[in-house]
Amino acid sequence: MRLLQTDAIRAMERDPGRWLYVLLDLAHPVRRRGVSVYAADAESIADGCAVITDFAEGTTVRVYGSPSGFLEEALSDPAVRMGTRLCFCSGVPVGFSAKIPAGGHRFRADPMGKSIDRWGLFACQTAHLRAFPPAGCCIREAADGDFEELSELERSVWGAFPDEVREFGPSDRLWLACAEDGDLGGYLWATEAGRAYYDIVNVFVREDLRGHGIGRALVSRYVSEATLRGRRAYYGYAVTRESARLARSLGFREIYGETVSFFAVD
């Protein structure tokens, strides 16, 4: 059955950690027009639900949920019929193939078996493992006087970060890992994602300092600070296998799992 968005919001609020991103989408005045929700039972949405999004995604449609009996109905959604790539954010079998009733397309994985767009969405558990920086390294929150120096960092090492610091907003927080030589060794950027959450925007460690626990220490400090402020720490996008492993090792529980992409074929 297709749910009204008000019903979907009410049901998903019972488990806000799992459905945080969908709740934010449904509350967004622009995005909510591109979100459809299907469930086998409106009162047990957590047990089985498909959420289809096509907002600002071009030809990509994302489906959140488990592959159960109502999924075929969800796949008949116009958002899916109009798309050329279907991304399942759940444990869908690699061999999945479905006939879209009114669309005329079947979807299958790419020739390599499957492609991973990202390595999962994570929410923080109440208990997490504490991690401390290595000897000679300290972690502190960025102060106003740091931003001019950060904007002059070498882009070949730090990527877009020097430019992005100019976009630092009032709800953002930035922690810096200072290496033994006094230079910046890494950073973690978080932003407010709803009143109950802080979401990691990016966590980065200088290449020559990786493997020493700096990333673990940054994430641990971020979780501790979020907890002290009465917030939940949230790891929204783990874009590599390594960052997903880091999140799991520090007590983040997986919500949707790996994202599997299927491509339309005739």
C-alpha positions in Angstrom: 0.0 0.0 0.0 1.2 3.5 -0.7 1.4 5.7 2.4 0.5 9.3 2.8 3.7 11.2 3.7 2.1 12.3 7.0 1.5 8.7 7.9 5.0 7.8 6.9 6.6 10.5 9.0 4.5 9.4 12.0 5.6 5.8 11.6 9.3 6.5 10.9 9.6 8.8 14.0 9.3 5.7 16.1 12.8 4.8 14.9 14.4 8.1 14.0 18.0 6.6 13.9 17.1 4.3 11.1 15.0 6.7 9.1 16.9 10.0 9.7 17.7 10.7 6.1 14.2 9.8 4.9 12.6 11.9 7.6 14.7 14.9 6.6 13.7 14.4 2.9 10.0 14.1 3.8 10.2 17.3 5.8 12.1 19.2 3.0 9.6 21.5 1.1 11.3 20.6 -2.3 12.5 17.1 -1.8 9.3 15.7 -0.3 7.6 16.1 -3.7 10.0 13.4 -5.0 9.6 10.9 -2.3 7.0 8.0 -2.4 6.6 5.5 0.5 5.2 2.0 0.2 4.6 -0.4 3.1 2.9 -3.7 3.7 1.3 -2.4 6.9 1.3 1.3 7.9 1.4 0.3 11.6 4.5 -1.9 11.1 6.5 0.2 8.7 9.8 -0.7 10.4 9.3 -4.3 9.5 9.0 -3.7 5.8 9.0 -0.5 3.8 10.1 0.8 0.4 11.0 4.5 0.1 11.6 5.7 -3.5 13.4 9.0 -4.1 14.0 10.7 -7.4 14.6 14.3 -6.3 17.5 16.1 -8.0 19.0 12.7 -9.0 18.7 13.0 -12.8 18.3 9.5 -14.0 19.0 7.8 -10.7 16.2 6.5 -8.4 17.0 5.3 -4.9 15.0 2.7 -3.1 15.3 2.2 0.6 13.8 -0.9 2.1 13.7 -4.7 2.1 12.8 -6.7 -0.9 9.5 -8.1 0.2 6.1 -8.9 -1.4 5.1 -5.2 -1.8 8.3 -4.3 -3.7 6.8 -5.0 -7.1 4.1 -2.4 -6.4 6.7 0.1 -5.3 8.7 -0.6 -8.5 5.7 0.5 -10.6 6.1 4.0 -9.2 6.5 6.6 -11.9 9.8 7.7 -10.4 11.2 4.2 -11.2 9.7 4.0 -14.6 11.4 7.3 -15.6 14.8 6.3 -14.3 17.6 4.5 -16.0 19.5 3.4 -12.9 17.9 1.9 -9.8 19.9 2.0 -6.5 18.8 -0.3 -3.7 19.9 0.8 -0.3 19.3 -2.6 1.3 20.3 -6.2 1.1 19.0 -7.0 -2.4 20.4 -10.2 -4.0 22.9 -9.6 -6.8 20.8 -11.7 -9.2 17.7 -9.5 -8.7 15.7 -8.8 -11.8 12.3 -7.3 -11.9 9.8 -6.5 -14.6 8.4 -2.9 -14.3 4.7 -3.3 -14.9 4.1 -0.1 -16.9 7.7 0.8 -17.8 8.9 -2.0 -20.1 12.3 -2.2 -18.5 14.1 -4.9 -16.6 16.8 -4.0 -14.1 20.0 -6.0 -13.6 23.4 -5.6 -12.0 26.3 -4.4 -14.1 28.6 -7.0 -15.7 30.9 -7.1 -12.7 28.0 -8.4 -10.5 27.2 -5.3 -8.7 28.4 -1.7 -8.3 28.6 0.0 -4.9 27.7 3.7 -4.8 28.5 4.1 -1.2 29.4 1.8 1.7 26.3 2.4 3.9 24.5 4.7 6.2 25.3 4.5 9.9 23.8 5.6 13.2 25.7 5.7 16.5 25.1 3.2 19.2 24.8 4.5 22.8 28.1 2.7 23.8 31.1 3.3 21.7 34.8 2.4 22.0 37.0 5.3 23.1 40.1 6.0 20.9 42.9 8.3 21.8 45.3 10.1 19.5 48.9 8.7 19.1 51.7 10.1 21.1 52.7 13.6 19.9 49.3 14.3 18.3 46.5 16.4 19.9 42.9 17.0 18.9 41.2 20.3 19.4 38.2 22.2 18.1 38.9 24.8 15.5 38.8 28.5 16.6 38.1 31.6 14.6 41.7 32.3 14.1 42.3 28.9 12.4 40.2 29.5 9.3 42.5 31.9 7.5 45.4 29.5 7.9 43.2 26.6 6.8 42.2 28.4 3.6 45.9 28.5 2.6 46.5 24.8 2.8 48.0 23.0 -0.2 45.1 21.7 -2.3 47.1 18.9 -3.8 47.2 17.4 -0.2 43.9 18.6 1.2 41.7 18.6 -1.9 38.7 21.0 -1.8 39.0 21.5 2.0 40.8 24.9 1.8 37.9 26.3 -0.3 35.2 24.6 1.7 36.2 26.3 5.0 34.8 29.5 3.6 31.4 27.8 3.7 31.7 26.9 7.4 28.2 27.6 8.9 27.1 28.5 12.4 25.7 25.0 13.0 29.0 23.3 11.8 31.8 22.1 14.1 35.4 21.3 13.1 38.0 19.3 15.0 41.6 19.4 14.1 44.3 16.8 14.7 47.7 18.5 15.1 50.6 16.3 14.4 53.9 16.1 16.4 55.6 18.6 14.0 52.8 21.1 14.8 51.3 20.9 11.3 47.7 19.8 10.6 47.4 16.0 10.4 43.7 15.6 9.8 40.3 17.0 10.6 36.7 16.0 11.2 33.8 18.3 10.0 30.3 17.8 11.4 27.1 19.7 11.0 23.8 19.8 12.7 21.3 17.4 11.1 18.1 18.0 12.9 17.9 19.0 16.6 18.9 15.5 17.8 21.9 14.7 15.6 25.3 15.8 14.5 26.3 14.4 11.1 29.9 13.9 9.8 30.5 16.0 6.7 34.0 14.6 6.2 36.8 13.0 8.1 40.3 13.2 6.6 43.8 12.2 7.6 47.0 13.4 5.8 48.3 10.5 3.7 51.7 10.2 5.4 50.1 10.0 8.8 47.5 7.3 8.1 47.5 4.0 10.0 48.4 5.6 13.3 44.9 6.0 14.8 44.3 9.6 14.1 41.0 9.0 12.2 39.7 6.8 15.1 40.7 9.5 17.6 38.9 12.2 15.6 35.7 10.2 15.3 35.9 9.2 19.0 36.2 12.9 20.0 33.3 13.8 17.8 31.1 11.1 19.3 32.0 12.2 22.9 31.2 15.9 22.1 27.9 15.0 20.5 27.0 12.9 23.5 27.9 15.7 26.0 25.6 18.0 24.0 22.7 15.5 24.2 23.0 14.7 20.5 23.4 11.5 18.6 26.5 11.2 16.5 25.6 10.2 12.9 27.9 8.9 10.2 25.8 9.7 7.1 28.0 8.7 4.2 30.8 6.3 4.5 32.1 6.7 0.9 34.9 4.0 1.1 35.3 0.6 2.5 37.9 1.9 4.9 35.6 4.6 6.3 32.8 2.1 6.7 35.2 -0.2 8.6 36.3 2.8 10.8 32.6 3.6 11.6 31.8 0.0 12.6 34.9 -0.3 14.8 33.8 2.7 16.8 30.3 1.5 17.5 28.2 2.8 14.6 25.5 0.3 13.6 24.6 -0.2 10.0 21.2 1.0 8.9 20.7 0.2 5.3 23.9 -1.6 4.3 25.6 -1.4 1.0 24.0 0.4 -1.9 23.6 -1.8 -5.0 23.1 -0.3 -8.4 21.0 -1.9 -11.1 20.8 -0.6 -14.6 17.9 -0.7 -17.0 18.0 -3.1 -19.9 15.5 -3.8 -22.7 
